[in-house]
Amino acid sequence: MLVKRFGEAQPYEAPNHYDMRSLRLLGFEQGGPERLWIGLSHFLPGGGAGPDSSPLEKVYVVLQGAITLKTAATEVVLGPLDSCCIPPGEVREVKNHGNEVATMLVAMPYPEKTP
């Protein structure tokens, strides 16, 4: 078992994100999960990501505040403990339209290794 304390989480830069701070809670370390990693994203008011897509599936769980998630097919507001799955290749845009920080867990598989 690997235990990682919140105080040990390291920040990381997420491409095409703005007014957002993120921490890697678990993943990419010796003894950690083998198939996925978990991040914690804090979106400041007006902060967001995209529009863009990824070849990897993503799972979002909003912990605090509200996040507007927009795809070509729909637009939805996720509140505390709401979750969603973004399939590989789907273009999405994330935005915090509120006046408080919105916090979201992100779970993703590791990128495939190229030979």
C-alpha positions as CSV (number, residue, x, y, z in Angstrom):
1,M,0.0,0.0,0.0
2,L,1.2,3.5,-0.8
3,V,0.0,6.3,1.4
4,K,0.6,9.8,0.1
5,R,-0.3,12.8,2.3
6,F,-1.9,15.9,0.9
7,G,1.1,17.9,1.9
8,E,3.3,15.7,-0.3
9,A,1.2,16.4,-3.5
10,Q,3.2,18.2,-6.2
11,P,1.8,20.9,-8.5
12,Y,1.7,20.2,-12.2
13,E,1.0,22.3,-15.3
14,A,-2.0,21.2,-17.4
15,P,-1.9,22.2,-21.1
16,N,-4.6,24.7,-22.3
17,H,-5.8,25.5,-18.7
18,Y,-6.0,29.0,-17.4
19,D,-6.6,30.5,-13.9
20,M,-6.3,27.0,-12.5
21,R,-3.9,25.4,-10.0
22,S,-3.5,21.7,-9.9
23,L,-1.9,19.0,-7.7
24,R,-1.0,15.5,-8.5
25,L,-2.5,13.5,-5.6
26,L,-1.4,10.1,-6.7
27,G,0.3,8.6,-9.8
28,F,3.6,8.6,-11.6
29,E,5.6,7.5,-8.5
30,Q,7.2,4.2,-7.4
31,G,4.7,1.9,-5.8
32,G,1.7,4.0,-7.0
33,P,-1.2,3.1,-9.2
34,E,-0.2,1.2,-12.4
35,R,-3.1,2.3,-14.7
36,L,-4.2,5.8,-13.7
37,W,-3.4,8.9,-11.9
38,I,-5.5,11.3,-9.7
39,G,-5.2,15.1,-9.8
40,L,-6.9,17.9,-7.9
41,S,-7.8,21.0,-9.8
42,H,-8.7,24.4,-8.3
43,F,-10.4,26.7,-10.9
44,L,-10.4,30.3,-9.9
45,P,-13.4,32.4,-10.7
46,G,-13.4,32.7,-14.5
47,G,-10.8,29.9,-14.8
48,G,-11.2,27.0,-17.2
49,A,-9.8,24.7,-19.8
50,G,-10.1,24.1,-23.5
51,P,-11.7,23.7,-25.8
52,D,-9.7,20.7,-26.6
53,S,-9.7,16.9,-26.6
54,S,-7.4,14.1,-25.5
55,P,-6.9,10.6,-26.7
56,L,-7.4,9.5,-23.1
57,E,-10.7,9.0,-21.1
58,K,-11.2,11.4,-18.2
59,V,-13.3,11.3,-15.1
60,Y,-14.3,14.5,-13.3
61,V,-15.7,14.7,-9.8
62,V,-16.6,18.2,-8.5
63,L,-15.9,18.6,-4.8
64,Q,-16.7,22.3,-4.3
65,G,-18.3,25.1,-6.3
66,A,-19.7,24.6,-9.8
67,I,-18.1,23.8,-13.1
68,T,-19.7,24.3,-16.5
69,L,-18.8,21.5,-18.9
70,K,-19.5,22.0,-22.6
71,T,-19.2,19.5,-25.4
72,A,-20.5,19.7,-29.0
73,A,-23.6,17.8,-27.9
74,T,-24.4,19.4,-24.5
75,E,-23.7,21.9,-21.8
76,V,-24.1,21.0,-18.1
77,V,-23.3,22.5,-14.7
78,L,-21.7,20.1,-12.3
79,G,-22.0,20.8,-8.6
80,P,-20.5,19.2,-5.5
81,L,-20.2,15.4,-5.8
82,D,-21.5,15.4,-9.4
83,S,-19.3,13.5,-11.8
84,C,-18.9,12.8,-15.5
85,C,-16.8,10.8,-17.9
86,I,-15.3,12.4,-21.0
87,P,-14.6,9.7,-23.6
88,P,-11.4,9.7,-25.6
89,G,-11.4,12.3,-28.5
90,E,-14.4,14.3,-27.3
91,V,-13.8,18.0,-27.4
92,R,-14.7,19.6,-24.1
93,E,-14.5,23.0,-22.5
94,V,-14.5,23.6,-18.7
95,K,-15.3,26.9,-17.1
96,N,-15.9,28.3,-13.6
97,H,-18.6,30.9,-14.0
98,G,-19.0,31.4,-10.3
99,N,-17.4,33.8,-7.8
100,E,-15.8,31.1,-5.6
101,V,-13.0,28.6,-6.3
102,A,-14.3,25.4,-7.9
103,T,-12.4,22.2,-6.9
104,M,-12.5,19.1,-9.0
105,L,-10.8,15.6,-8.8
106,V,-9.5,14.3,-12.2
107,A,-8.8,10.7,-12.9
108,M,-7.0,9.6,-16.1
109,P,-5.1,6.6,-17.4
110,Y,-1.5,7.1,-18.0
111,P,-0.5,8.1,-21.6
112,E,0.4,5.1,-23.7
113,K,4.2,4.6,-24.1
114,T,5.6,4.9,-27.5
115,P,8.2,2.2,-28.4
